[in-house]
Each structure stands twice: as C-alpha cells, then as structure tokens.
Amino acid sequence: MPLHLEEDPDEPDEPDQPGAPGDGQVSTSHIPSVGLPSREWEYATRVLTVAQVVDGTSLVKALKEAGADGWELADVVDGGEKRVLLMRRPKRSSQEARRVGFAPPTHN
C-alpha cells in the first residue's frame, strides 16, 4: 500500500494535454471571432417648440417626413423652451450614392 502525505497531490491540477498552446503544436479548436458590425450613422436635428411637440400633429408630421427619407428618431433633447429631435440613419456607402440609370416613367 503506497503511503500518501498531505503535501503530495493525488493528481496534477492541469493534466498534460497534447496540442496545448505553448508546446509547439497548433491548437485544433476553432473559435469564431464575432464583432459588432461596423455601422456608422448620419445625424440630423429638427427643432420644435414644446407646444408643437404636444399638439399631436406637428411631431407626427415631422417624424413621417423624416421617416420617408430613412431617418429614425434617436433621442429628444431638452432645450428649455424648445425640443431638439435627434434623427439618425445608416450612413450610405459611396457606391449607393452614385446610382446610375433611368428613373421609372411618370404617368401624367
């Protein structure tokens, strides 16, 4: 029967693993790198008075007009007597800005 002392560990804490980094072999585990998409934003502002914000039509009209151009409401900033609507939309690429071709025919 072998004699065990308290100072002698039964098993090593980290067993020797073949292919572990640092021993000259390449690791075979594949961990995908996931990052945030690189999205940049364009910003625009629109200033409304407090009365325009609460009247029920001016704010809706401003948001509908901005939404037609691709803008979304990011924040409303308190400016004392006025409110500043901070709008944002994804920045358009240079290729998208240089569209070529003909517009569809208009029916009069």
N, C-alpha and C positions, 0 to 999 in steps of 0.2 A: 504494500500500500504506500503510494507516494505521500510525502509529507508536504503540506501547503502552509506557507506562512502568510500573514495578513498583508505584507508588503508585496508579495508576488501576485500579479494579476492572473486570473484564470485564463482570460483571452485578451488579446490586444484590442484597444479601443477601435482602431481602424484597421481592418484586415487589409493585407496587400492585395490590391486589385490589378489585374493585368490591364494595361491600356490606360492607366490613370495618368492625368496630365502631369508632366514633370519627369516622367521616366523615359522620355524619348519616343513614345508611341503616340499616334494620333488618336484623339478621342473619337469614338464612333457615335456618340449621342448627337442628335440633330435638334437643336433648339432654335425655332424660328425667331427672328428679330421682328418685333412688332412695334411700330412707332405711330405717332399721331400723323394723320395726313397733313401734308403741307398746304394749308389753305390760308390764303391771305384775303383780307376783306377791304372793300372800299366803304368809306363812311360818308354820310351826308346828314345835314341837320335841317330842321324845319322849326321855326319859332311860332308858337301860338300863345295867345293870352289865356289866362285862366278861364275867362268867360267862354272862349272858343272851345276849350277842352271839355267843359261841362255842358255846352248847349246841345250836344247829341248829334250834330250834323257836321260841324267843321272838322272834328278829329276823324270821323269816319271817312269824309271826303278826302282828307289829306292821306290817310292810310291806303285808301283804294287807289288813288293816283300813284302813290309810291309803289304799291304792290304790282301795278301794271308794268312797271319798269324793272321789276325784280328785287325791289327793296323790301326789307323786313324791319320791323320795329325792334331795336336792340335795347333801348333804355329811354326813360323820360327823365330829364334833368330839371330840377327846380331852379328857376332863375328869378326868384322873387315874384314879381307881378306877371311873369311870363313862364312858359314851359318850353323846353327845347326837346324836340323829338330827335333822338339819335337813331338814324337808319343805317343799315348795313346790307351789303350783298357781296357774294363771292367775286373776287377780282377776276376780270375776264382776261383770258390769255391773249397774246399778241396775234395768234392765228385766228381766234374768234373775232377779233376786232377788224380784221382785214377780209371780211367776207366778200366774195365776188359772185357775180351772176345777175340775173334779171329778177326784178320784182314780179310777183304774180299780177296778171292783168286785173285792172279795176273795172267793175261793172258800173256804168253810169246810169 
